[in-house]
Amino acid sequence: MSLYDQRGPFAVTRERDVVMSTRDGKRLLADIYRPEGAESVPVLVRRTPYGNRENDLAETFNEADFYASHGYLTVVQNTRGRFGSEGVWYPFVYEGNDGFDAIEWAAQLPGSNGRVGTFGQSYGALAQYLAASQRPEHLITCIPVSAPLAAFENYWYQRGALELSWTLSYFLNMALDTLGKSGDVDGLARLEALKADPAVRFSPLKDEALRRMPLADWIDTFGAGAPFLADVLHHSADGAYWWAVDVRRQFHNMDVPMLHLGSWYDIANWDTPQYFNGLREHAMSERARDNQAILMGPWAHLLPYSQPTSRGTGDIDFGPEAATSLVAVQLAWFDHYLKNGGHELPRSPVRIFVMGENRWREEKEWPLERTVFTDFYLHSAGSANTAEGDGTLTVGTPGPESPDHYRYDPDTPVPTAGGRYVGGGVRNQDKNQARHDVLVYTAEPQQSPVELTGPVEAYLHVGTDGPDTDFVAVLCDVHPDGFVQNLAEGVVRGRFRDSFDDPQPMQPDTVYELNVSLGNLSHVVAAGHRIRLQVTSSNFPRWDRNTNTGEPIDKAIRTRVAQQTLFHDVLRPSRLILPVIPA
């Protein structure tokens, strides 16, 4: 065990409720962790809407004491409107300016040497990027973990489909906290009754609650506890509301080295490599562009920190190498940049965990330069329904083949089985692939291992008889014992097929080519295993059910059955594009 896996040599004192005033006069509260006896030390800042005390929402993720024990003055600040900080909390809107103010304030604290780094996960990761875009003078480096990038494409929404279970459960927990502090006993009881397990603090919503229509009713249900839900539902297409915190538009304003941490089963799987590549290309200075790094591990959204574990992602144990202490990784980075090169970093900017082989590997870029993007074509004689059907997946192009059909009924959706969401990960897909509204295309067993590392896409030629519908694709590894491991997934909401900000209805008797992004992965399909693609039209309750009516999602009160067709012939070759790494 190295120094970086252990508590440091300093005893730590904690100053509570230290006040900082923002530029517009709001008083924000922070706890400050001081290494006893240390003078003129670097500062680390974490800003969070989840609190910094015992019984707050995020106490279990508080690494502040660990960093302070290694000689850092560590600040954990409650964001505007949260846990005693003044003002009104609205997700992300104030984090650029407030983050700038917090960094500059922290640099002047007694005991600080003026060199500041930032850390934090999820909300606290995007808050770092937004603050960095304002270029605070004393900011030296950042370590964002699992940060969302484009809220309509991959956060509150997924390419137009609402992240239903996660979004409503998130607002439920925030509303419970808000109403609890206001003393609204009746409101608390009403919301607690909606939880799947009232005894569990972060329990998701019950299935029957998630089926409620119209979705706009949730605005009144949460009431003063989460008033911003109205805006999330109202802005059901991309546009200026979402662009205001889309950091892709701010890459050119950032000018510090960053370590971007993400994972293969994380909701930010698609986002993390975009931050890395975007800043490598567009950051202000050559120094910033040359000092971006990325680490992608085999976890879900709740990453292992002080208690690393290889079982961080559902039904798969990724072995002892997966048990990585991320606080140790972050500490080494901070020591390098904030303590005058106090720790030597890996020479390669990309570090990935290769699932299947279950080992870490260093690379120079993402995607890998040696990637061979390979087309795997969908085939059948018209009966690809279920894993027992005749659907196959080969590198051979299709001929004059019959299309596949299925009936999508929003009232009996395909249930969510793992994936890239909070609480997701690996789940056996066998039950879903026994349904007749699921098309399954399976390759022959691998004669030798094949590595898939990089972004995954599918191009599906489809038709429907309604004005709107969804198509969902799931990439799987079929183990010899029958276990079907989900690797990556994606969805296309039909009306957003060409544009996220200009949705257009679908037309019956029309064939559309849909591009489905399945995000990123690194996985070795072992000899004897089979590659499989699953295609259907729902993933509930992760994504809201497309009602097939074309009505706005917040107002829809009825559903209709859609007749779906998937074409895979010589003129309409549906295909999966896999990032094959040569042996």
C-alpha positions as CSV (number, residue, x, y, z in Angstrom):
1,M,0.0,0.0,0.0
2,S,1.4,3.4,-1.0
3,L,1.2,6.7,0.7
4,Y,-1.6,7.6,-1.7
5,D,-3.8,4.8,-0.4
6,Q,-3.5,5.9,3.3
7,R,-4.5,8.8,5.4
8,G,-1.7,11.4,5.5
9,P,0.5,12.5,8.4
10,F,-1.5,15.6,9.4
11,A,-4.1,15.8,12.1
12,V,-7.2,17.7,10.8
13,T,-9.3,20.4,12.4
14,R,-12.7,21.4,10.9
15,E,-14.1,24.9,10.9
16,R,-17.9,24.9,10.4
17,D,-20.2,27.3,8.6
18,V,-17.5,29.7,7.4
19,V,-19.2,32.5,5.4
20,M,-18.3,33.6,1.9
21,S,-20.2,36.4,0.1
22,T,-20.9,36.2,-3.6
23,R,-20.6,39.1,-5.9
24,D,-24.4,39.7,-5.5
25,G,-24.2,39.6,-1.8
26,K,-25.4,36.0,-1.0
27,R,-23.8,34.4,2.0
28,L,-22.7,30.8,1.2
29,L,-21.6,28.4,4.0
30,A,-18.5,26.2,3.9
31,D,-16.7,23.8,6.2
32,I,-12.9,24.1,6.1
33,Y,-10.6,21.2,6.9
34,R,-7.2,22.4,8.0
35,P,-4.0,20.3,8.3
36,E,-2.8,21.1,11.8
37,G,0.6,22.7,11.9
38,A,0.9,23.2,8.1
39,E,1.4,26.7,6.8
40,S,1.1,28.1,3.3
41,V,-0.5,25.1,1.6
42,P,-2.5,24.6,-1.5
43,V,-6.3,24.7,-1.4
44,L,-8.8,22.2,-2.7
45,V,-12.4,23.3,-3.2
46,R,-15.5,21.2,-3.6
47,R,-18.9,22.8,-4.2
48,T,-22.0,20.7,-3.7
49,P,-25.8,21.0,-3.4
50,Y,-25.9,17.8,-1.3
51,G,-24.4,19.1,2.0
52,N,-21.3,18.5,3.9
53,R,-22.4,17.2,7.3
54,E,-23.5,14.0,8.9
55,N,-27.0,13.1,7.7
56,D,-26.7,15.4,4.7
57,L,-27.2,13.9,1.3
58,A,-23.5,13.4,0.4
59,E,-21.6,12.8,3.6
60,T,-20.4,9.4,2.4
61,F,-18.7,11.0,-0.6
62,N,-16.8,13.6,1.5
63,E,-13.1,13.2,0.8
64,A,-12.1,16.5,2.5
65,D,-10.7,15.0,5.6
66,F,-8.4,12.6,3.6
67,Y,-7.0,15.5,1.5
68,A,-6.5,17.7,4.5
69,S,-4.5,14.9,6.2
70,H,-2.1,15.1,3.2
71,G,-1.5,18.8,3.6
72,Y,-4.3,20.5,1.8
73,L,-6.5,23.3,3.1
74,T,-9.8,21.7,1.9
75,V,-13.1,23.7,1.5
76,V,-16.5,22.1,1.1
77,Q,-19.0,24.7,0.2
78,N,-22.8,24.4,0.0
79,T,-24.1,25.8,-3.2
80,R,-26.5,28.7,-3.4
81,G,-29.8,28.0,-1.7
82,R,-28.7,24.7,-0.1
83,F,-28.0,23.7,3.5
84,G,-27.9,27.2,4.9
85,S,-26.4,29.0,2.0
86,E,-28.5,32.0,1.0
87,G,-30.3,32.5,-2.3
88,V,-32.4,30.2,-4.4
89,W,-31.0,27.0,-5.8
90,Y,-31.6,26.4,-9.5
91,P,-29.6,23.5,-11.0
92,F,-26.3,24.7,-12.5
93,V,-27.3,28.3,-13.3
94,Y,-25.2,30.0,-10.7
95,E,-22.3,27.6,-10.6
96,G,-20.0,29.5,-13.0
97,N,-20.0,32.9,-11.2
98,D,-20.4,31.4,-7.7
99,G,-17.6,28.9,-8.4
100,F,-15.3,31.7,-9.6
101,D,-16.0,33.7,-6.4
102,A,-15.4,30.6,-4.2
103,I,-12.1,29.8,-5.8
104,E,-10.8,33.4,-5.5
105,W,-12.1,33.6,-1.9
106,A,-10.5,30.3,-1.0
107,A,-7.1,31.4,-2.4
108,Q,-7.1,34.2,0.2
109,L,-7.9,32.1,3.3
110,P,-5.4,32.2,6.1
111,G,-2.9,29.4,5.6
112,S,-3.4,29.3,1.8
113,N,-0.5,29.7,-0.6
114,G,-2.9,30.9,-3.3
115,R,-2.8,27.7,-5.5
116,V,-6.3,26.2,-5.9
117,G,-7.6,22.9,-7.2
118,T,-11.1,21.7,-7.4
119,F,-12.7,18.2,-7.1
120,G,-16.2,16.7,-7.0
121,Q,-18.5,14.2,-8.8
122,S,-21.6,14.5,-11.0
123,Y,-23.2,17.9,-10.2
124,G,-20.0,18.9,-8.5
125,A,-18.1,18.0,-11.6
126,L,-20.1,20.1,-14.0
127,A,-19.8,22.9,-11.4
128,Q,-16.0,22.7,-11.8
129,Y,-16.2,23.0,-15.6
130,L,-18.5,26.0,-15.4
131,A,-16.3,27.7,-12.8
132,A,-13.2,27.0,-14.9
133,S,-14.8,28.6,-18.0
134,Q,-14.8,31.9,-16.0
135,R,-11.0,31.6,-15.7
136,P,-10.4,32.4,-12.0
137,E,-6.8,33.7,-11.5
138,H,-5.9,31.3,-8.8
139,L,-7.3,28.1,-10.3
140,I,-4.4,25.7,-11.1
141,T,-6.2,22.4,-11.9
142,C,-9.5,20.5,-11.7
143,I,-10.6,16.8,-11.3
144,P,-14.2,16.5,-12.5
145,V,-15.7,13.0,-11.9
146,S,-18.7,11.8,-14.0
147,A,-19.8,15.3,-15.3
148,P,-22.8,15.7,-17.6
149,L,-22.0,17.7,-20.8
150,A,-25.2,18.4,-22.7
151,A,-28.3,18.2,-20.5
152,F,-30.8,17.5,-23.4
153,E,-28.6,15.0,-25.2
154,N,-27.4,13.0,-22.1
155,Y,-28.6,14.1,-18.7
156,W,-32.2,15.1,-18.0
157,Y,-32.9,13.7,-21.4
158,Q,-31.2,11.1,-23.6
159,R,-31.4,12.2,-27.2
160,G,-34.9,13.5,-26.6
161,A,-36.2,10.7,-24.4
162,L,-36.7,11.8,-20.8
163,E,-34.5,10.0,-18.2
164,L,-37.7,9.3,-16.3
165,S,-36.8,7.3,-13.3
166,W,-33.6,9.1,-12.5
167,T,-34.9,12.6,-13.1
168,L,-38.1,12.1,-11.0
169,S,-36.3,10.2,-8.3
170,Y,-33.6,12.9,-8.1
171,F,-36.2,15.7,-7.8
172,L,-38.1,13.6,-5.3
173,N,-35.1,13.3,-3.0
174,M,-34.3,17.0,-3.4
175,A,-37.9,17.9,-2.7
176,L,-38.0,15.7,0.4
177,D,-34.9,17.5,1.7
178,T,-36.4,21.0,0.9
179,L,-39.8,20.2,2.4
180,G,-38.2,18.6,5.5
181,K,-36.3,21.8,6.2
182,S,-39.4,23.9,5.7
183,G,-41.4,21.8,8.1
184,D,-44.0,20.7,5.6
185,V,-45.1,17.5,7.3
186,D,-48.0,16.8,4.9
187,G,-45.9,17.4,1.9
188,L,-43.2,15.0,3.2
189,A,-45.7,12.3,3.9
190,R,-47.2,12.6,0.4
191,L,-43.8,12.3,-1.2
192,E,-42.6,9.5,1.0
193,A,-45.6,7.4,0.0
194,L,-44.4,7.5,-3.6
195,K,-41.1,5.8,-2.9
196,A,-40.5,2.2,-3.8
197,D,-39.1,1.6,-0.3
198,P,-39.9,4.4,2.2
199,A,-37.3,3.0,4.6
200,V,-34.5,3.6,2.1
201,R,-33.2,7.1,2.0
202,F,-32.5,7.3,-1.8
203,S,-35.2,4.9,-2.9
204,P,-36.6,5.4,-6.4
205,L,-40.2,5.9,-7.2
206,K,-42.7,3.1,-7.3
207,D,-43.5,1.6,-10.7
208,E,-47.2,2.8,-10.6
209,A,-46.0,6.3,-9.8
210,L,-43.7,6.4,-12.8
211,R,-46.6,5.4,-15.0
212,R,-48.6,8.5,-14.0
213,M,-49.9,10.6,-16.9
214,P,-49.7,13.4,-17.7
215,L,-46.1,14.0,-16.5
216,A,-47.0,17.6,-15.8
217,D,-48.9,16.4,-12.7
218,W,-45.5,15.9,-11.1
219,I,-45.0,19.7,-11.0
220,D,-47.8,20.0,-8.5
221,T,-46.8,16.9,-6.7
222,F,-43.3,18.3,-5.9
223,G,-44.6,21.8,-5.6
224,A,-42.2,24.1,-3.8
225,G,-39.8,21.2,-3.2
226,A,-38.6,21.1,-6.9
227,P,-40.1,24.0,-8.9
228,F,-37.5,23.6,-11.6
229,L,-39.1,20.4,-12.8
230,A,-41.6,22.5,-14.7
231,D,-38.8,24.0,-16.8
232,V,-37.2,20.5,-17.5
233,L,-40.5,19.2,-18.8
234,H,-41.5,22.3,-20.7
235,H,-38.2,22.4,-22.6
236,S,-38.7,19.0,-24.2
237,A,-36.6,20.0,-27.2
238,D,-33.0,21.3,-27.4
239,G,-32.4,25.1,-27.4
240,A,-31.1,28.1,-25.6
241,Y,-32.4,26.9,-22.2
242,W,-30.1,23.9,-22.4
243,W,-27.2,25.6,-24.2
244,A,-26.7,28.0,-21.3
245,V,-24.9,25.3,-19.4
246,D,-23.6,23.3,-22.4
247,V,-19.8,23.4,-21.7
248,R,-18.9,22.5,-25.3
249,R,-19.5,26.1,-26.0
250,Q,-16.9,27.1,-23.3
251,F,-14.0,24.8,-24.0
252,H,-12.0,27.7,-25.6
253,N,-12.4,29.7,-22.3
254,M,-10.7,27.1,-20.1
255,D,-7.0,27.2,-19.4
256,V,-6.0,24.6,-16.8
257,P,-4.8,21.0,-16.8
258,M,-7.6,18.6,-15.9
259,L,-8.0,14.9,-15.0
260,H,-11.4,13.7,-16.3
261,L,-12.7,10.6,-14.5
262,G,-15.5,8.5,-15.8
263,S,-16.6,4.9,-16.2
264,W,-18.1,2.4,-18.7
265,Y,-21.5,2.0,-16.9
266,D,-21.9,5.7,-15.9
267,I,-24.6,8.0,-17.1
268,A,-21.7,10.3,-18.2
269,N,-20.0,7.6,-20.3
270,W,-20.6,9.6,-23.5
271,D,-19.7,12.9,-21.9
272,T,-16.3,12.3,-20.2
273,P,-14.3,11.5,-23.4
274,Q,-15.9,14.6,-25.1
275,Y,-14.6,16.8,-22.3
276,F,-11.1,15.3,-22.6
277,N,-11.0,15.6,-26.4
278,G,-12.7,19.0,-26.5
279,L,-10.2,20.5,-24.1
280,R,-7.2,18.8,-25.8
281,E,-8.3,20.6,-29.0
282,H,-9.8,23.9,-27.8
283,A,-8.4,24.9,-24.4
284,M,-6.8,28.4,-24.4
285,S,-3.1,27.6,-24.1
286,E,-0.8,24.9,-25.3
287,R,0.0,24.0,-21.7
288,A,-3.7,23.3,-21.0
289,R,-4.2,21.4,-24.2
290,D,-1.2,19.2,-23.6
291,N,-2.1,18.4,-20.0
292,Q,-5.5,16.9,-20.2
293,A,-5.9,13.3,-19.0
294,I,-8.7,10.8,-18.8
295,L,-9.3,7.6,-16.7
296,M,-12.3,5.3,-17.5
297,G,-13.1,2.5,-15.1
298,P,-15.6,-0.4,-14.9
299,W,-18.1,1.2,-12.5
300,A,-21.5,2.8,-12.5
301,H,-22.3,6.3,-11.5
302,L,-21.6,5.9,-7.8
303,L,-17.9,5.3,-8.1
304,P,-15.8,3.7,-5.4
305,Y,-13.8,6.2,-3.4
306,S,-12.5,5.6,0.1
307,Q,-13.6,1.9,0.0
308,P,-12.7,0.7,-3.5
309,T,-14.4,-2.4,-4.7
310,S,-14.4,-4.5,-7.9
311,R,-18.1,-5.2,-7.5
312,G,-19.1,-1.7,-8.4
313,T,-21.4,-2.5,-11.3
314,G,-24.2,-4.9,-10.7
315,D,-23.9,-8.6,-11.5
316,I,-20.3,-8.7,-12.7
317,D,-17.1,-8.8,-10.5
318,F,-14.4,-7.2,-12.6
319,G,-11.6,-8.6,-10.4
320,P,-9.0,-7.1,-8.1
321,E,-7.5,-4.6,-10.5
322,A,-10.9,-2.8,-10.6
323,A,-10.6,-2.0,-6.9
324,T,-8.9,1.3,-7.5
325,S,-8.8,4.1,-4.9
326,L,-9.9,7.2,-6.8
327,V,-8.9,9.4,-3.9
328,A,-5.4,8.1,-4.3
329,V,-5.5,8.8,-8.0
330,Q,-6.7,12.3,-7.4
331,L,-4.2,13.0,-4.6
332,A,-1.3,12.1,-6.9
333,W,-2.7,14.5,-9.6
334,F,-3.1,17.3,-7.1
335,D,0.4,16.8,-5.7
336,H,1.9,17.0,-9.2
337,Y,0.2,20.3,-10.1
338,L,-0.2,22.0,-6.7
339,K,3.0,20.9,-5.0
340,N,5.5,21.7,-7.7
341,G,5.6,18.3,-9.4
342,G,5.4,16.4,-6.1
343,H,4.3,13.2,-7.8
344,E,5.2,11.8,-11.2
345,L,2.2,11.1,-13.4
346,P,1.8,8.4,-16.0
347,R,3.3,9.5,-19.4
348,S,0.2,8.5,-21.3
349,P,-2.8,10.7,-21.0
350,V,-5.4,7.9,-21.4
351,R,-5.9,5.2,-18.8
352,I,-8.7,2.7,-19.5
353,F,-9.9,-0.5,-17.8
354,V,-10.4,-3.2,-20.4
355,M,-13.3,-5.3,-19.2
356,G,-13.3,-9.0,-20.0
357,E,-9.5,-9.0,-19.6
358,N,-10.1,-7.0,-16.4
359,R,-6.9,-5.0,-16.5
360,W,-5.8,-1.4,-16.8
361,R,-4.0,-0.1,-19.9
362,E,-2.4,3.2,-20.9
363,E,-3.1,4.7,-24.3
364,K,-2.2,8.0,-26.1
365,E,-5.6,9.1,-27.5
366,W,-9.4,8.4,-27.6
367,P,-10.5,6.7,-29.8
368,L,-7.4,4.7,-30.3
369,E,-5.6,5.5,-33.5
370,R,-5.3,1.8,-34.4
371,T,-9.1,1.2,-34.2
372,V,-10.7,-0.6,-37.1
373,F,-14.3,0.4,-37.1
374,T,-16.1,-2.7,-38.4
375,D,-19.6,-3.1,-39.8
376,F,-21.6,-5.9,-38.4
377,Y,-24.8,-6.4,-40.5
378,L,-28.2,-7.5,-39.2
379,H,-29.8,-10.5,-40.9
380,S,-32.9,-12.6,-40.6
381,A,-35.6,-14.4,-42.6
382,G,-38.2,-12.1,-41.0
383,S,-38.4,-13.7,-37.5
384,A,-35.7,-12.2,-35.3
385,N,-38.2,-11.8,-32.4
386,T,-36.6,-13.2,-29.2
387,A,-33.2,-14.8,-28.7
388,E,-34.8,-18.0,-30.1
389,G,-35.5,-16.3,-33.5
390,D,-33.5,-16.3,-36.7
391,G,-31.7,-13.0,-36.2
392,T,-27.9,-13.1,-36.9
393,L,-25.1,-10.6,-37.0
394,T,-22.2,-11.0,-39.5
395,V,-19.7,-8.9,-41.3
396,G,-21.3,-10.1,-44.6
397,T,-23.6,-7.6,-46.3
398,P,-27.3,-8.4,-46.6
399,G,-29.1,-9.6,-49.7
400,P,-32.8,-9.5,-50.5
401,E,-34.0,-10.3,-46.9
402,S,-37.4,-10.0,-45.3
403,P,-37.8,-7.2,-42.7
404,D,-38.6,-7.9,-39.0
405,H,-41.8,-6.7,-37.3
406,Y,-42.9,-6.3,-33.8
407,R,-45.7,-4.6,-31.9
408,Y,-44.7,-1.9,-29.3
409,D,-47.4,-1.3,-26.7
410,P,-46.5,1.5,-24.2
411,D,-48.7,-0.1,-21.6
412,T,-46.4,-3.2,-21.5
413,P,-42.9,-1.7,-22.0
414,V,-39.7,-3.6,-21.9
415,P,-38.4,-3.2,-18.4
416,T,-35.0,-1.6,-17.6
417,A,-32.3,-4.2,-17.0
418,G,-29.1,-2.4,-15.9
419,G,-27.3,0.1,-18.1
420,R,-25.8,3.5,-17.7
421,Y,-27.7,5.3,-15.1
422,V,-27.6,6.0,-11.4
423,G,-27.8,2.6,-9.7
424,G,-27.4,0.7,-13.0
425,G,-24.7,-1.5,-14.3
426,V,-24.6,-5.1,-15.5
427,R,-27.8,-7.1,-15.5
428,N,-28.7,-10.3,-17.3
429,Q,-30.7,-9.5,-20.5
430,D,-32.1,-13.0,-21.0
431,K,-35.7,-12.2,-19.8
432,N,-36.0,-9.2,-22.0
433,Q,-34.7,-11.2,-25.0
434,A,-37.5,-13.7,-24.5
435,R,-40.1,-11.1,-25.4
436,H,-41.7,-11.0,-28.8
437,D,-41.4,-7.2,-28.9
438,V,-37.6,-7.5,-28.8
439,L,-35.6,-8.3,-31.9
440,V,-32.3,-10.2,-31.3
441,Y,-29.3,-10.5,-33.7
442,T,-26.5,-12.8,-32.6
443,A,-23.1,-13.5,-34.1
444,E,-21.4,-16.9,-34.1
445,P,-19.2,-17.7,-31.1
446,Q,-15.8,-16.0,-31.3
447,Q,-13.0,-18.3,-32.3
448,S,-10.5,-16.0,-30.7
449,P,-10.9,-13.0,-28.4
450,V,-11.9,-9.7,-30.0
451,E,-11.3,-6.3,-28.2
452,L,-13.9,-3.6,-28.6
453,T,-12.6,-0.3,-27.4
454,G,-14.1,3.0,-28.5
455,P,-17.4,4.6,-29.4
456,V,-20.2,2.3,-30.7
457,E,-22.9,3.2,-33.2
458,A,-25.8,1.5,-35.0
459,Y,-27.6,2.5,-38.1
460,L,-31.1,1.1,-38.3
461,H,-33.5,1.4,-41.2
462,V,-37.0,1.5,-39.6
463,G,-40.6,2.3,-40.2
464,T,-43.6,2.9,-37.9
465,D,-47.3,3.6,-38.4
466,G,-47.4,6.5,-35.9
467,P,-46.3,10.1,-35.7
468,D,-43.5,9.3,-33.2
469,T,-41.9,6.3,-31.5
470,D,-38.6,5.2,-30.0
471,F,-36.0,2.7,-31.1
472,V,-33.6,1.3,-28.4
473,A,-30.5,-0.7,-29.1
474,V,-28.5,-2.7,-26.6
475,L,-25.1,-4.3,-27.3
476,C,-24.5,-7.5,-25.4
477,D,-21.8,-10.2,-24.7
478,V,-23.5,-13.6,-24.6
479,H,-21.4,-15.9,-22.2
480,P,-21.2,-19.6,-22.9
481,D,-23.2,-20.3,-19.7
482,G,-26.1,-18.3,-21.1
483,F,-25.5,-15.0,-19.1
484,V,-26.2,-12.1,-21.4
485,Q,-24.1,-9.1,-20.3
486,N,-25.2,-5.6,-21.4
487,L,-22.3,-3.6,-22.7
488,A,-23.8,-0.4,-24.1
489,E,-27.1,1.0,-25.0
490,G,-28.7,4.0,-26.8
491,V,-32.1,5.4,-27.8
492,V,-33.5,7.5,-30.7
493,R,-36.8,9.3,-30.3
494,G,-38.1,9.4,-33.8
495,R,-39.1,13.1,-34.0
496,F,-35.5,14.0,-33.0
497,R,-33.9,11.8,-35.7
498,D,-32.4,14.7,-37.7
499,S,-32.3,17.6,-35.1
500,F,-32.6,17.9,-31.4
501,D,-33.9,21.5,-31.6
502,D,-36.3,21.1,-34.5
503,P,-38.3,17.9,-34.0
504,Q,-40.4,16.6,-36.9
505,P,-43.2,14.0,-36.9
506,M,-42.6,10.6,-38.5
507,Q,-44.7,9.6,-41.5
508,P,-46.3,6.2,-42.0
509,D,-45.1,4.1,-45.0
510,T,-41.7,5.9,-44.8
511,V,-38.4,4.2,-44.1
512,Y,-36.0,6.2,-41.9
513,E,-32.3,5.6,-41.3
514,L,-31.7,6.2,-37.6
515,N,-28.3,6.8,-36.1
516,V,-28.2,5.3,-32.6
517,S,-25.2,6.3,-30.4
518,L,-24.4,3.6,-27.8
519,G,-21.6,5.6,-26.1
520,N,-18.1,4.2,-25.3
521,L,-16.7,1.0,-24.0
522,S,-13.6,-1.1,-23.6
523,H,-14.3,-4.8,-23.5
524,V,-12.8,-8.1,-24.7
525,V,-15.3,-10.6,-26.1
526,A,-13.6,-13.9,-25.1
527,A,-13.3,-17.0,-27.3
528,G,-16.6,-18.9,-27.1
529,H,-18.6,-15.8,-26.4
530,R,-21.0,-14.2,-28.9
531,I,-21.7,-10.5,-29.8
532,R,-25.4,-9.7,-29.8
533,L,-27.5,-6.6,-30.6
534,Q,-31.0,-6.2,-29.1
535,V,-33.5,-3.8,-30.8
536,T,-36.8,-2.8,-29.3
537,S,-38.8,0.4,-28.5
538,S,-38.8,0.9,-24.8
539,N,-36.6,0.8,-21.7
540,F,-38.9,1.6,-18.8
541,P,-38.7,3.2,-16.3
542,R,-35.3,4.4,-17.2
543,W,-36.7,6.3,-20.2
544,D,-40.2,7.6,-20.4
545,R,-42.6,5.6,-22.6
546,N,-43.1,7.0,-26.0
547,T,-46.9,7.1,-26.3
548,N,-46.6,6.9,-30.1
549,T,-49.1,9.8,-30.4
550,G,-46.7,12.6,-31.0
551,E,-48.2,14.6,-28.1
552,P,-45.8,16.7,-25.9
553,I,-44.4,14.5,-23.2
554,D,-45.7,16.6,-20.3
555,K,-49.3,16.7,-21.6
556,A,-49.7,13.2,-23.1
557,I,-52.6,11.3,-21.5
558,R,-53.2,8.5,-23.9
559,T,-51.1,5.8,-25.6
560,R,-51.4,3.9,-28.8
561,V,-49.8,0.7,-30.1
562,A,-47.2,1.1,-32.8
563,Q,-46.4,-1.4,-35.5
564,Q,-42.6,-1.4,-35.9
565,T,-40.6,-2.6,-38.9
566,L,-36.8,-3.1,-39.1
567,F,-35.3,-3.5,-42.6
568,H,-32.0,-5.1,-43.3
569,D,-31.7,-5.8,-47.0
570,V,-29.2,-4.8,-49.7
571,L,-30.8,-1.3,-50.2
572,R,-31.4,-0.8,-46.4
573,P,-28.5,-2.4,-44.7
574,S,-29.0,-2.0,-40.9
575,R,-25.7,-2.4,-39.2
576,L,-23.8,-2.1,-36.0
577,I,-20.4,-0.4,-36.1
578,L,-17.9,-1.8,-33.6
579,P,-14.5,-0.4,-32.6
580,V,-12.3,-3.5,-33.1
581,I,-8.7,-3.3,-31.9
582,P,-6.3,-5.5,-33.8
583,A,-4.7,-8.2,-31.8
